[in-house]
Each structure stands twice: as structure tokens, then as C-alpha cells.
Amino acid sequence: MSSEQALNQRVLSVLRAPHVSEKSTRLSEHNQYVFAVAPDATKADVKSAVEQMFDVNVVSVNMANVKGKLKMFRFRPGRKANVRKAYVRLAEGQTIEAAAGRA
């Protein structure tokens, strides 16, 4: 596998899914989008992945680790998975349609 193919594979594995919630919908009005990302992803990885996949200019990236909640599953204690989120701010006038739920 060439280094270019390895880079493309890394880009595809960094972004897992757009995170859709009330907060992320409000943030999208201000040119900021939220993605669930790989646990080992860095800010630089997320920035290059978003720029390559959506052909936009990323101004900043903030990361957050969300701990999984303790829940009851069939009368037994269980734990939801931990999630790493990336808050991506785009340059003025640019949008990502797929993350906004308008795809």
C-alpha cells in the first residue's frame, strides 16, 4: 500500500459520524459542526479529514471526551460507550450539508 493510500485510509477512519443533537443544530447556525471521531484522533487528523472529505476550510477544532453513562440493561448494571467528539469551526460562508441533516 502506498503512502497516499494509507493517508486516505486514515482520513476515512478518523470521522465516524456527524453528532446530531439540539446543541449541534444550534452550533451549525454559527458555522460550527460536531462529529464523533476515533478515540485516538488528534486535532490535526480531524482538520485534514474534514478539509479533504467536504472540501472546506477549517478555522479551528476543539475536542471533547464524553464518558459513558451507567445504565440498567435488563435489571443489570451496564455502561454506555465513551465517545470522543470534535467541534469543527469552518471559515465564514462555508457549510457542510450532510452534517446538518439536510443530505
N, C-alpha and C positions, 0 to 999 in steps of 0.2 A: 504494500500500500504506500503510495507516495505521501509526501508531507502535506500536500494540498488536500488530498482525500481525508487524511487524518484530521486536518483543521476543520473541514466541512462536517465530519462526523462529530467532532467536539461541539461545534456550533449547534447542531441538531439535538445533542444530548443535554445542553445547558438549560434551555427553556422547556419546561414541562407543559404548562398550560396557562392561559390567562386566568387570573383570580377575579371572579365576578362576585361582587358584594355591593351593598349600598355605598360603602365608603369608596370603593374603587370606581363606582359610577360617578360619584361626586368629583373625584380626583381627575377623571377623564375630561371633565369640563375645563380643567385648568392645565391641560396638556401633560398630565401625569398618568401613567398606566402601571398596573400591578400584575406581576407574573409569578407563578410558582416555579421555582428553579431547583436545580440539582443541589443536594446538600453541600457539595464541595465546590460549587461555582463561586467565582470571585466577581468583583465589580467589573473588572476589565473583560472577563468572559461574557458577562451579561451584556455589556455595552456593545462588544463586537458582534454578538449573536443577534441582538435586536437590529443593529445597523445593517447587517447582511440579510436578514430574513425579511425585513419590512422596508428596506431602502429609505431610511430616515436618519436624521442627525440627532444623536443623543447628547443632551447637555449634562445630565448628572444621573447617577444611580445610587440609591440607598438600599441597604439590605436589612432584613429583619428575620430572626429565628423565632418561630412561634412554637411553643411547647405543646405537645398533645395533651388533651384533657383526659381525666379519669372519668370513665362512663361505665354504666352497668350494661352487660350484654347477657341476656337470658339468666338473670339473677346472679351473675358472676361479675366481679370487677374486671374491667378491661381498660385499655388505653388506646386513644386515637394516635395516629402517627404524627411525628413532629414535621413541621413544614418550614421551608426557607422561602421567603418572599423577596422580590426585588421591586422597588418603586423606581420607575424609569421616567425621567422628565425629558420631553422632546423639545427641539428648537421651536420657536414661535411659528405658527402657521402650519405645522405638520401634525398629522393624525395617524393613528393605527385603527383601521376599521374593524378588523377581526377581534381585537381585544375589547372593543366597546359593545360587542354583542350585536353588531349590525351586519354580520357577514352573510 
